[in-house]
Structure formats: structure tokens, C-alpha cells
């Protein structure tokens, strides 16, 4: 995973008003390595992870993600829906995979 000279904003229309929350970010995470992002409260840890996950709008620069990203939230949460909806997150129902998730979570 690589971020090169990138700036990110929570503003989805890509304007600079307000200015980007993360600016001129350069980060390279080695393949097949576990990487932790640590720092003081409010320093941007969650924002940089959100940028990698595509939850923030990229204003400039380049983001390259090869393979998969795993993210474990600091707080658990569920959607206001059924157990099945919370497992599928809007994806197509595949019974074998669904059953495996239930088994693993049990």
C-alpha cells in the first residue's frame, strides 16, 4: 500500500473550502507486513486509515492498494437492521459464505 504526495478531505465535492484535512501525505506499507498506526488523540490516525479505505475524498496525489486491507474499529457497531443485513453489508447473499461467517463468529 502506498500513498504518494496525497491530500484528502471529508468534503465530497473536491473543493478546497474547507482545506484538506490531510495534506502532502507520503506513506509506504510493505507487502505481507503488519502495520500499526499510532499517535496522540486527534493527530489523524483514523483519518489516514479512512483515506486508505477510500472513505475520504482524494484531492490530489496517488493511492495504490494491492491485495486486501483489514480494519478493526476501536469500537464495535452494528447497523439498524437484521443480523443478516449486518453480516452482508449490502452484498449479495452467498449461503456458504454466510454460514461460514456465522460459524466463525460463534
N, C-alpha and C positions, 0 to 999 in steps of 0.2 A: 504494500500500500504506500502510495506516495502522494503528497500534496506539494505542489511547486508554486511559489510566489502567488498564493491564492488569497482572496478576500471573500468573506461570507457575511450575509445579512439575514435577519429574520424577515425582512421586508421582501415579499414575493415579486414585486414589480421591478426589481433590479435597479431602482433609483438609488442615489447616494444620500437621500434625505429620509431617515437619519443615516449617518455614515455607517459603513460596515462595522459589525461588532468584532469580527476577527479580520486583521489586515496583515498582508505580506507574510503568510504562514508558509513555512517550509518544514516538512516532516517526512521521514522515510522510515517505515517499519519493515524489518527483514522478514522474508517469507519463512513460514514454519517456526516462527518465534512468538512467544507470548510477550505482549507489550502492555505495560501499565501506564496510565496517565495519572499523575499525582500532582497535588499542589494545594495551596490555601483555598479557602472558601471564596468563591466569586472570581477566581482567576481565569476561568474559561474551559475547565476540564470537560464539562458536559457539552459545551458548545462545540469544541473540537471533535468530540465523538459524534455529535449531531451532524456536523459538516461531513464527516466520513460516511455516515449513513444516508446522506442525501436529504436530510430534513431541513437544512438551511439552504438558502439561495446562494449559489456561487456567483459572485460579482465579476471576478477575474481569476486568472491562473488556471492551473490544471490539477485534477484529481484523478488518480489511477488506482483502481482496486482490482486486484487479481484474486480470484478464489472467493472465499466466504469470510464474513465478519460475524463474530459472535458478540452480543452485547447483553450484559446483565445489569439491569437497573438497580440503583441503590434502594429503591422502594418497589415492592410488588404492587401491581394494579390490575384491575380487570375492567373490561368494557361493560356497559349496562346492557347485557344480553344473556343468552343462554350459555351453558358450559360449552356446547358445540361451537357457538359463534366466537367464544373467547379462544378456542383452540384453532379454528380455521382462519381467523382474521381476514375474512372475505375471500379466501382462496377456495378453489374447487375441492369438493369432498372426495377424498380417496380413502375408502373404508379401511384398507390395510394400514395405511399411514396413520389414520385417525386412531385405530385400535392400538397401534404401537405407542402413540403419544399417551393414551390413557394408561397403558401398562407401565410405561416409563415413569409417569407422574405418580402412579400408585405406590 
